[in-house]
Amino acid sequence: MASESARTPQPQDALTNARPTLLPADLSSSLLGDHHSKYYVCGSIAALTNVMLTFPIQKVLFRQQLHGVRAIEAVQQLQRDGLRNLYRGLLPPLLQKSTTAAMMFGLYQDFSRVSLDRAKGTGIPEWITRSFAAAMAGTAEAALTPFERVQTLLQDHRHHGRFNNTAHTFRTLLSEYGVRECYRGLVPILLRNGPSNVLFFGLRGPIKEQLPEATTKTGNLVNDFVCGGLLGAGLGIMFYPLNVIKSRAQSQVGGDFQPTREVLLTVWRERGGSLAMLFRGAHLNYHRSLLSWGIINATYELLLKIV
């Protein structure tokens, strides 16, 4: 993702201009190695911050996606599970989301730099080149599907007696079913990641342009939070059905791999052919995404300034 320049984010500026740093040059260099690695590091730390703050909300949302229950029923399920199990399944999203965010921001920068260099003199519009870079970064993130797979199993109360922790779940899946089982739900993840990345990086700058001009560091931080939050919330609603399909597919252990369309039709029938039931939990997802992506975007931009 591009760094912010003045009020308006210009992605190309991050590739050509140096950003002022709050750390001494020698310390920054020793921490980050090379100039481009900072995007990976900042993205990863931003995601870690977000996961630690919002994991309980995500767990309520997951129960709604999987069982189609109301938020209060999902909370009651967690209360019955007990405080000990509240952060059960935390390690997979910590590993997955920190790595995913590092890839999302870092690979976007790298793919953009390479694509722009190769597109020079070809007449290809820059927005097409950057959209391709964003889609490639999102597709690459799908390599981390096994983390989402394990997180789904650990959060599903029906599997509490079978899977003890992250390492045990990975060992069980690999020994009893093979690597392929770890990638159950890959198709909806691919359908989600590429397009959502294109929209996130493509709309981030224009949305921030519409916000009141910030004249202080706090103002910039607030704008980054609002910009990221609005984008995350909107994209969360747009791609919510794909997350429902993914959760349903990944809650199964063993057996045939059902096509994405078949999983959708199964969920649709089980929920009475109701669009409202299909989107049950979307309101909580909206608020969680608003908070999560606000935290990620604001933390990422703040870290870029620091390093």
Disulfide bonds with the S-S distance in Angstrom:
none
